C-alpha cells in the first residue's frame, strides 16, 4: 500500500459541503478511490469509516506571472470528495492541515 499525502482542499464550496458531511482533499493525480479510503482510515483512525469517495480531475494551468511575463505551470491533481458512514462524526481538518 502506498502512502498518500492527504491535504484538505479548502474553498468556499468545500466548507459549505463540510457542514453536510462531505470532506474534500487534494491528492496526487495517480491516486485511486481505494487508496484514498485506506489513507483516511489510516490517518484519522478506524472510527472514521468511509462511505463513498468521489474523484474529480483538475488539469494543469499555465499562468503568466510578474512584470517579466514568465510562464509558470501549475501541476495537475485530483480532488477526493469523501463522505463518512457515521454522519454524526466530524473530521477536524484544521489540525491535520
N, C-alpha and C positions, 0 to 999 in steps of 0.2 A: 504494500500500500504506500503510495507516495504522499508526502506531506504537502499540504496546501496552505498558503498564506491567505487566510480569510480577513479581508478588510471591509469594514462597514462602508456602504455606499450611501452617503448622507446627502439627500436632496430634499426639496420641499415635498415632492410627491412620495418619496420613500418614508419620510417621517409621518406623513398622513396615513400611509398603509401600515406603519408600525402600530398604530392605535387599533387597527383591525386584526392584528396578529400576523402580518406578513413582514419579514425582515429581509433586507436587500444587502448583498455582499458583492464586492468586486473580486473576481477570481481570474486566474490565468486562462488564456484562450483555449488551451487543450484540456481543460478540466471537464469531467462528465458529471451528471447528476448524482451518480453513486458516490463519486469522490467527495462531492460537497456534503452529502448526507453523512458519510463516515467522518469527515473532518469536523462537522458541527458537533456530532455526538462525542467525538474525542476531545475537542477543545472546551466545550461547555459542560460536558458530563452526560451520562446516560439518562438522567431525569428529563432532559430536553429531547424527547423523541421526535424525529422529523416526520411530518405527514406528507407534504408534497414539496417538490423542488421544480421551479420553472427557470429556464435559462433564456437569456437574450444576448445576442452578439452585438458588440459595439465596435464598429470598424475604426481604423486609424484615420487621423485627420492631419492634414498639412496646414500649418499656420505660418503667417508672416509676422515676425517679431522684431520690434525695435526700429530705430531710425536707420540702421544698417540694412534693413529689409532682408534679414536672414530667415531661411526656411527651417522650421523645426517640425518634427513629425511626432505626433502622439501615438503611443503604441495601441494596438487593438487589445481588447479584453472582453470578458463575459460578465454579465450581471446575473447573479443567482438570487431568485426570489423564493424564500423558504417560509413554509408555514409549519407550525408545531401541531402534534396530535392533541395535546392538552392545551386548549386555548387560554386557560387561566394563567399559565406560567408565562413570564415575560423575560426575554433575554435583556441583559444590561449591556448594550453595545458601547456605552461610553467608557467603561473600564477596560474593554478589550481593544480599543482603537489605538 
